[in-house]
Amino acid sequence: MFDNFDAALLARLQFAFTVSFHIVFPAFSIGLASYLAVLEGLWLWRKDDAFLTIFNYWKKIFAVAFGMGVVSGIVMSYQFGTNWSVFSDKAGPVIGPLMGYEVLTAFFLEAGFLGVMLFGLNRVGPRLHFFATSMVAFGTLLSAFWILSVNSWMQTPTGYGINDVGQFVPLDWWEVIFNPSFPYRLVHMVLAAYLTTAFVVGGVGAWHLLKNRDNRSAQVMFSMAMWMATIVAPVQILAGDFHGLNTLDHQPAKIAAMEGHYETRHGAPLILFGLPNDETETVQYALEIPKLGSMILTHAWDGEVKGLKEWPKNQRPPVAIVFFSFRVMVGIGFAMAAVGLWSAWRRLRGDLYNSRNLYRAAVLMTPAGFIAVLAGWITTEVGRQPYTVYGLLSTADSISPIAAPAVGGSLIAFIIVYFAVFTAGGFYILRLMGKDPDTALATVDIGPSRTAGITPGPATRGESVLPTSNS
C-alpha cells in the first residue's frame, strides 16, 4: 500500500500528527497550572470562597489534560528511535541530556506534587497545599524551559563541536541551552500557553453567563480571563515581533517564506494575503501595503529583505504552508487583542457582565489559542526545512533506514488510536466544562482546624476533593 511513498515524508507526517495532538495539552496545562496557583493564592489572601470553588472546578480538568499530555508525549519519544535513529545518533549527545534534565527536574517535580495538589487539601492544610500547587505550576514552566531549549538549539545551534564519527557534541552547555533563539521562543510559547488557557477559561465562563449572568463563579472566571487577554495579548504581539527579528538574523529563508518574498527588495511591502506559486516564484493576487514589510522587519522604510531566490530551491522551506500558517497565527493574535480591548471598554463602562455579544465572541474564541499554537508550531517546524539541525543536518539524512510500508502502517495505527482515545478524552473535558461551577462540586467539610484562620463559608465547606456521582 505504501510502496510508492517516500519513507522520510511518511515519518515527517507521523511526527507532525503526533506532535499536533501532543502540543495542545502542554499548551493548556502550562497556563492552567499557573491559573490554579493564582486561584488558590487569591483564596488564601482574600478569603473569598469563590476562588476555591473555581480552583476545584478547573483542578479536575487539569488532571485529565495533564494525563493526556503525558500519554501523547511518551509516544513521541519512541519515534526518535524508530523513525529518526540517524538524527538521534548524531544529535543525541546534545539533545539527550537536555531531555533527560526535563525528566529529572520538571516531570519529577510535577509528578511529586501532583497528587498533593489533586487530593491533599484535607490532609496537608491550605498553605502547604498552595505550595504543592505552585510547584506543579513551576514544574510545567520548567518543562517548557528544557523542551524549548532543545527545539531552539535545533533551530539555532551553538556551543557544539563535531567528533570523528560525525556526532554533535557539547563544548559549552551555557551556549547550547541559551542559544540565540531560545529566550524569544520561551517567552513566545509561555505567553501563548497563558493566552490559550485564558480564552478557554473565558469561553467557559461566558458559556455559563449566557445561561445565567448572575453566576458568581462564571463572572470571576470571565473577568480574570479578560484581564489576561487585555494585558497579555498586546505583549504577545510585541514578543512575536522581537522573535521575528531574531529569526530574520538567524533563519532569513524562513522569514522570506513567512512573508512571501521571492525577490530581494529594498522597501519590501507587507503582503497581507495572496497565493504563493513556487512555479512562477511569485505571490498571485497579492494584497500589499507598500514598504511596511521592511519597516516591520528592519525598522527602516527602505531596509533590505532577502527573497527566496537567494537560496537554491532545494534549500527553501515549503512556502505555501509557512505563508498561510503564519497568517493564521498572527490573525488569531490580533483577534485575541481585539477581544481583550473590547472587554476592557465594557469594564470601564461598568457593564462587563451585561454584554451578550461579548460572551458570544468569547465562546467562539475558546479554541483560538489551540489553533494559534498549532499554526505557530507549523510555521516554526516547516520553516526550518529542509533541516532537522538548521544548516547542518538535513531531514533526508536524519531518517532511519526503514521501509515506507512500516512507517505507513504505524502512521495508520496512530491515527486510529489517537482519534479514539483523545476524542473520548476531549469529549470528557468538554462535559466537565459544561457543568455549572457552582453546582458541579461535592461538599466535603475541611474543618476549621485545617483552614489556618480562614473562616469556612459555603465554598470552603464544599471543598470538593471528590467528584459527585454524576460528574
C-alpha positions as CSV (number, residue, x, y, z in Angstrom):
1,M,0.0,0.0,0.0
2,F,2.8,2.4,0.9
3,D,5.5,1.0,-1.5
4,N,5.4,4.1,-3.7
5,F,5.6,6.6,-0.8
6,D,8.7,8.2,0.5
7,A,9.7,6.9,4.0
8,A,11.0,10.3,5.0
9,L,7.7,12.0,4.1
10,L,5.7,9.4,6.0
11,A,8.0,9.8,9.0
12,R,7.6,13.5,8.9
13,L,3.8,13.1,8.7
14,Q,3.8,10.7,11.6
15,F,5.8,13.1,13.8
16,A,3.7,16.0,12.7
17,F,0.5,14.1,13.5
18,T,1.6,13.0,17.0
19,V,3.1,16.4,17.9
20,S,0.0,18.2,16.8
21,F,-2.1,16.1,19.2
22,H,0.5,16.4,22.0
23,I,1.2,20.2,21.9
24,V,-2.3,21.3,22.7
25,F,-2.2,19.5,26.1
26,P,1.1,21.1,27.4
27,A,0.0,24.5,26.0
28,F,-3.2,24.1,28.1
29,S,-1.7,22.6,31.2
30,I,1.1,25.2,31.4
31,G,-1.4,28.0,31.6
32,L,-3.9,26.1,33.6
33,A,-1.4,25.1,36.3
34,S,-0.4,28.8,36.8
35,Y,-4.1,29.8,36.8
36,L,-4.7,27.2,39.6
37,A,-1.9,28.6,41.6
38,V,-3.2,32.1,41.2
39,L,-6.7,31.0,42.2
40,E,-5.5,29.3,45.4
41,G,-3.3,32.2,46.3
42,L,-6.2,34.6,45.9
43,W,-8.3,32.3,48.1
44,L,-5.7,32.3,50.9
45,W,-5.2,36.1,50.6
46,R,-8.7,37.4,50.1
47,K,-10.6,34.6,51.8
48,D,-13.2,34.6,49.1
49,D,-14.7,31.2,48.7
50,A,-15.4,31.8,45.0
51,F,-11.8,31.3,44.2
52,L,-11.7,27.9,45.9
53,T,-14.9,26.8,44.0
54,I,-13.3,27.8,40.7
55,F,-10.0,26.1,41.7
56,N,-11.8,22.8,42.4
57,Y,-13.7,23.2,39.1
58,W,-10.6,23.5,37.0
59,K,-8.4,21.1,39.0
60,K,-10.2,18.1,37.7
61,I,-10.0,19.4,34.1
62,F,-6.3,19.9,34.6
63,A,-5.8,16.4,35.8
64,V,-7.4,14.9,32.7
65,A,-5.5,17.3,30.3
66,F,-2.2,16.6,32.2
67,G,-2.7,12.8,31.9
68,M,-3.4,13.0,28.2
69,G,-0.4,15.2,27.6
70,V,1.9,12.6,29.4
71,V,0.5,9.8,27.3
72,S,0.9,11.6,24.0
73,G,4.4,12.8,24.9
74,I,5.6,9.3,25.7
75,V,4.6,8.1,22.2
76,M,6.5,10.9,20.6
77,S,9.8,10.0,22.3
78,Y,9.8,6.5,20.8
79,Q,9.8,7.9,17.3
80,F,13.3,9.2,17.8
81,G,14.5,5.6,18.0
82,T,12.1,4.1,15.3
83,N,11.9,6.7,12.6
84,W,14.7,9.1,13.4
85,S,17.6,6.9,14.6
86,V,20.2,8.7,12.5
87,F,19.2,12.1,13.9
88,S,19.2,10.6,17.4
89,D,22.7,9.2,16.9
90,K,24.2,12.4,15.5
91,A,22.4,14.9,17.8
92,G,21.9,12.7,20.8
93,P,25.0,13.9,22.8
94,V,23.4,17.4,22.8
95,I,19.7,16.9,22.9
96,G,19.7,13.7,25.0
97,P,21.0,15.3,28.2
98,L,18.6,18.3,27.8
99,M,15.6,16.0,27.5
100,G,16.9,14.0,30.5
101,Y,17.1,17.2,32.5
102,E,13.5,17.8,31.7
103,V,12.5,14.5,33.1
104,L,14.8,14.7,36.2
105,T,13.7,18.2,37.1
106,A,10.3,19.3,35.6
107,F,8.5,16.0,35.3
108,F,9.6,14.7,38.7
109,L,8.6,18.0,40.3
110,E,5.2,17.8,38.6
111,A,4.6,14.1,39.5
112,G,5.9,14.6,43.0
113,F,3.4,17.3,43.9
114,L,0.5,16.5,41.6
115,G,-1.1,14.0,44.0
116,V,-0.9,16.5,46.8
117,M,-2.5,19.2,44.7
118,L,-5.3,16.9,43.5
119,F,-6.2,15.1,46.7
120,G,-4.2,16.7,49.6
121,L,-6.0,19.8,50.8
122,N,-7.8,17.9,53.7
123,R,-4.5,16.2,54.6
124,V,-1.8,18.8,54.5
125,G,-3.6,22.1,55.1
126,P,-4.2,25.1,52.8
127,R,-0.7,26.7,52.9
128,L,1.3,23.5,52.2
129,H,-1.3,22.6,49.6
130,F,-0.7,26.0,47.9
131,F,3.0,25.2,47.9
132,A,2.3,21.9,46.1
133,T,0.1,23.7,43.5
134,S,2.8,26.3,43.0
135,M,5.4,23.5,42.5
136,V,3.2,21.9,39.9
137,A,2.9,25.2,38.1
138,F,6.7,25.8,38.3
139,G,7.2,22.3,37.0
140,T,5.2,22.9,33.9
141,L,7.2,26.1,33.2
142,L,10.5,24.2,33.8
143,S,9.3,21.6,31.4
144,A,8.7,24.3,28.8
145,F,12.2,25.7,29.5
146,W,14.0,22.4,28.7
147,I,11.9,21.3,25.7
148,L,12.1,24.8,24.1
149,S,15.9,24.8,24.7
150,V,16.1,21.5,22.8
151,N,14.0,22.8,19.9
152,S,15.7,26.2,19.8
153,W,19.1,24.5,19.6
154,M,17.9,22.6,16.6
155,Q,16.9,26.0,15.1
156,T,20.0,28.0,16.1
157,P,22.7,25.5,17.0
158,T,25.6,26.9,19.1
159,G,28.1,25.7,21.6
160,Y,28.8,22.4,19.8
161,G,31.6,20.6,18.1
162,I,31.6,17.6,15.7
163,N,33.6,14.5,16.7
164,D,35.3,12.0,14.4
165,V,32.1,10.0,13.8
166,G,30.0,13.0,12.8
167,Q,28.2,13.5,16.1
168,F,27.3,16.9,17.5
169,V,29.0,17.1,20.9
170,P,28.6,19.9,23.5
171,L,31.5,22.2,24.0
172,D,29.7,24.9,26.1
173,W,26.5,23.9,27.8
174,W,25.6,27.5,28.5
175,E,25.7,28.3,24.8
176,V,23.8,25.1,24.0
177,I,21.0,25.8,26.4
178,F,20.8,29.6,26.0
179,N,21.2,29.5,22.2
180,P,20.4,32.7,20.2
181,S,16.7,31.9,19.6
182,F,15.9,30.3,23.0
183,P,14.8,33.4,25.0
184,Y,12.5,34.6,22.3
185,R,10.9,31.1,21.8
186,L,10.5,30.6,25.5
187,V,8.7,33.9,26.1
188,H,6.6,33.5,23.0
189,M,5.5,29.9,23.9
190,V,4.7,30.6,27.6
191,L,2.6,33.7,26.7
192,A,0.9,31.6,24.0
193,A,0.1,29.0,26.7
194,Y,-1.3,31.6,29.1
195,L,-3.5,33.1,26.3
196,T,-4.7,29.6,25.3
197,T,-5.8,29.0,28.9
198,A,-7.3,32.4,29.3
199,F,-9.6,32.0,26.3
200,V,-10.6,28.5,27.4
201,V,-11.4,29.8,30.8
202,G,-13.1,32.9,29.4
203,G,-15.1,30.9,26.9
204,V,-16.3,28.5,29.6
205,G,-17.2,31.4,31.9
206,A,-19.0,33.2,29.0
207,W,-21.0,30.0,28.2
208,H,-22.3,29.8,31.8
209,L,-23.0,33.6,31.9
210,L,-25.1,33.3,28.7
211,K,-27.3,30.9,30.7
212,N,-27.2,32.8,34.0
213,R,-25.5,36.2,34.1
214,D,-25.6,36.2,37.9
215,N,-23.4,33.1,38.2
216,R,-20.7,34.4,40.6
217,S,-18.1,31.8,39.7
218,A,-18.6,32.3,36.0
219,Q,-18.3,36.1,36.5
220,V,-14.9,35.7,38.3
221,M,-13.6,33.2,35.6
222,F,-14.7,35.5,32.8
223,S,-13.2,38.7,34.5
224,M,-9.9,37.1,35.2
225,A,-9.6,35.7,31.6
226,M,-10.4,39.0,30.1
227,W,-7.8,40.7,32.2
228,M,-5.3,38.2,30.9
229,A,-6.4,38.8,27.3
230,T,-6.3,42.6,27.7
231,I,-2.8,42.7,29.2
232,V,-1.0,39.7,27.6
233,A,-2.3,39.6,24.0
234,P,-0.6,43.0,23.1
235,V,2.5,41.8,24.9
236,Q,2.4,38.7,22.9
237,I,2.2,40.7,19.6
238,L,5.3,42.6,20.8
239,A,7.1,39.4,21.8
240,G,6.3,38.0,18.3
241,D,7.9,41.0,16.7
242,F,11.1,40.5,18.6
243,H,11.0,36.8,17.8
244,G,10.6,37.7,14.1
245,L,13.6,40.0,14.2
246,N,15.7,37.2,15.8
247,T,14.5,34.8,13.1
248,L,15.5,37.3,10.4
249,D,19.0,37.3,11.8
250,H,19.4,33.5,12.0
251,Q,16.9,32.0,9.6
252,P,16.3,34.5,6.8
253,A,14.9,31.9,4.4
254,K,12.1,31.1,6.9
255,I,11.3,34.8,7.1
256,A,11.2,35.1,3.3
257,A,8.7,32.2,3.2
258,M,6.6,33.6,6.0
259,E,6.4,37.0,4.3
260,G,6.0,35.5,0.8
261,H,9.0,37.3,-0.7
262,Y,10.7,35.6,-3.6
263,E,12.7,38.7,-4.7
264,T,15.2,40.6,-2.6
265,R,13.8,44.1,-2.1
266,H,14.6,47.4,-0.6
267,G,11.4,48.8,0.8
268,A,9.6,45.5,0.7
269,P,5.8,45.5,1.1
270,L,3.8,43.7,3.7
271,I,1.9,41.0,1.9
272,L,-1.4,40.7,3.8
273,F,-2.7,37.9,1.6
274,G,-2.0,36.1,-1.6
275,L,-1.4,32.7,-3.2
276,P,2.3,31.7,-3.3
277,N,3.3,30.0,-6.5
278,D,6.6,28.2,-6.5
279,E,6.5,27.5,-10.2
280,T,6.4,31.2,-11.1
281,E,8.1,32.3,-7.9
282,T,5.5,35.0,-7.3
283,V,2.6,35.6,-4.9
284,Q,-0.5,35.8,-7.0
285,Y,-3.4,38.1,-6.2
286,A,-1.2,39.8,-3.5
287,L,-2.8,42.3,-1.2
288,E,0.1,44.5,-0.1
289,I,0.9,47.6,2.0
290,P,3.9,49.3,0.4
291,K,7.2,49.3,2.3
292,L,5.6,48.1,5.6
293,G,7.4,44.8,5.4
294,S,10.8,46.4,5.5
295,M,9.6,48.7,8.3
296,I,8.5,45.8,10.5
297,L,11.5,43.6,9.8
298,T,14.3,46.1,9.6
299,H,12.7,49.2,11.2
300,A,13.6,51.2,8.1
301,W,11.3,52.1,5.2
302,D,13.9,51.2,2.6
303,G,15.5,48.3,4.5
304,E,16.6,45.2,2.6
305,V,14.6,42.0,2.9
306,K,16.1,38.9,1.3
307,G,13.9,36.9,-1.0
308,L,13.8,33.1,-1.5
309,K,15.7,33.4,-4.8
310,E,18.8,34.0,-2.7
311,W,18.7,30.2,-1.9
312,P,18.7,27.2,-4.2
313,K,15.2,25.6,-4.4
314,N,16.3,22.5,-2.5
315,Q,17.3,24.7,0.5
316,R,14.0,26.6,0.7
317,P,11.1,25.7,3.1
318,P,7.7,24.8,1.6
319,V,6.4,28.4,1.1
320,A,2.7,27.9,1.0
321,I,2.4,26.0,4.3
322,V,4.6,28.5,6.1
323,F,2.9,31.5,4.5
324,F,-0.6,30.6,5.5
325,S,0.2,29.1,8.9
326,F,2.0,32.3,9.8
327,R,-1.1,34.4,8.9
328,V,-3.4,32.2,10.8
329,M,-1.3,32.6,13.9
330,V,-1.0,36.4,13.5
331,G,-4.6,36.8,12.7
332,I,-5.7,35.0,15.8
333,G,-3.3,37.0,17.9
334,F,-4.9,40.3,16.8
335,A,-8.3,38.8,17.3
336,M,-7.4,38.0,20.9
337,A,-6.1,41.5,21.4
338,A,-9.4,42.9,20.0
339,V,-11.5,40.8,22.4
340,G,-9.3,41.9,25.3
341,L,-9.7,45.6,24.3
342,W,-13.5,45.1,23.9
343,S,-13.7,43.6,27.4
344,A,-11.6,46.5,28.8
345,W,-14.0,49.0,27.2
346,R,-17.0,47.2,28.7
347,R,-15.3,47.0,32.1
348,L,-14.6,50.7,32.1
349,R,-18.3,51.3,31.4
350,G,-19.1,49.1,34.4
351,D,-21.1,46.6,32.4
352,L,-18.7,43.7,31.7
353,Y,-21.4,41.3,32.7
354,N,-24.2,42.8,30.5
355,S,-22.8,42.2,27.0
356,R,-24.2,39.0,25.5
357,N,-22.3,39.8,22.2
358,L,-19.0,39.8,24.2
359,Y,-20.0,36.5,25.7
360,R,-20.7,35.0,22.3
361,A,-17.4,36.3,21.0
362,A,-15.6,34.7,23.9
363,V,-17.3,31.4,23.4
364,L,-16.3,31.5,19.7
365,M,-12.7,32.3,20.7
366,T,-12.5,29.3,23.1
367,P,-10.4,27.1,20.7
368,A,-8.5,30.1,19.2
369,G,-5.4,29.6,21.4
370,F,-5.0,25.9,20.3
371,I,-5.3,26.9,16.7
372,A,-2.7,29.6,17.1
373,V,-0.3,27.3,18.9
374,L,-0.6,24.7,16.1
375,A,-0.2,27.3,13.4
376,G,2.9,28.8,15.2
377,W,4.4,25.3,15.6
378,I,3.8,24.6,11.9
379,T,5.5,27.9,11.0
380,T,8.4,27.1,13.2
381,E,9.0,23.5,12.2
382,V,8.1,23.6,8.5
383,G,10.0,26.8,8.1
384,R,13.1,25.0,9.4
385,Q,13.0,22.6,6.4
386,P,14.9,21.0,4.8
387,Y,16.9,20.6,8.0
388,T,16.5,19.0,11.4
389,V,19.5,20.8,12.8
390,Y,19.4,24.1,10.9
391,G,22.0,24.4,8.2
392,L,23.9,21.4,9.4
393,L,21.9,18.2,9.3
394,S,19.2,17.7,6.6
395,T,15.9,15.9,7.2
396,A,16.7,13.4,4.4
397,D,19.9,12.4,6.2
398,S,18.2,12.1,9.6
399,I,15.7,9.3,8.8
400,S,16.1,5.7,9.9
401,P,16.9,3.1,7.3
402,I,13.3,1.8,7.4
403,A,10.9,0.9,4.7
404,A,7.9,3.1,3.8
405,P,5.3,0.4,4.5
406,A,6.5,0.0,8.1
407,V,6.2,3.8,8.7
408,G,2.9,4.0,6.9
409,G,1.4,1.1,8.9
410,S,2.4,2.7,12.2
411,L,1.0,6.0,11.0
412,I,-2.4,4.5,10.3
413,A,-2.3,2.8,13.7
414,F,-1.5,6.1,15.4
415,I,-4.4,7.9,13.6
416,I,-6.9,5.2,14.6
417,V,-5.8,5.0,18.3
418,Y,-5.3,8.8,18.7
419,F,-8.7,9.7,17.4
420,A,-10.3,7.1,19.5
421,V,-8.5,7.9,22.8
422,F,-8.1,11.6,22.5
423,T,-11.6,12.2,21.1
424,A,-13.0,10.4,24.1
425,G,-10.8,12.4,26.4
426,G,-11.7,15.7,24.7
427,F,-15.4,15.0,25.0
428,Y,-15.0,14.2,28.7
429,I,-13.2,17.5,29.2
430,L,-16.0,19.3,27.4
431,R,-18.5,17.6,29.6
432,L,-16.7,18.8,32.7
433,M,-16.6,22.3,31.3
434,G,-20.3,22.2,30.6
435,K,-21.1,21.7,34.3
436,D,-22.1,24.8,36.3
437,P,-19.1,25.5,38.6
438,D,-21.4,26.5,41.4
439,T,-23.3,23.2,41.4
440,A,-20.9,20.6,39.9
441,L,-18.9,20.0,43.1
442,A,-19.5,17.8,46.1
443,T,-19.4,19.1,49.7
444,V,-16.6,17.9,51.9
445,D,-16.1,19.7,55.2
446,I,-12.4,20.7,55.6
447,G,-12.9,21.8,59.2
448,P,-11.8,24.9,60.9
449,S,-8.6,23.3,62.2
450,R,-7.3,23.0,58.6
451,T,-8.1,26.5,57.4
452,A,-5.4,28.3,59.4
453,G,-7.5,31.3,60.1
454,I,-9.8,31.1,57.1
455,T,-13.5,31.3,58.1
456,P,-15.4,28.4,56.5
457,G,-18.1,29.6,54.1
458,P,-20.3,27.8,51.6
459,A,-17.3,27.2,49.3
460,T,-14.7,26.3,51.9
461,R,-17.1,23.8,53.4
462,G,-17.7,22.4,50.0
463,E,-14.0,21.8,49.1
464,S,-14.8,19.1,46.6
465,V,-11.8,16.8,46.8
466,L,-14.1,14.1,45.4
467,P,-16.4,14.4,42.4
468,T,-20.1,13.9,42.7
469,S,-21.5,10.6,41.5
470,N,-22.8,12.3,38.3
471,S,-19.5,14.0,37.4
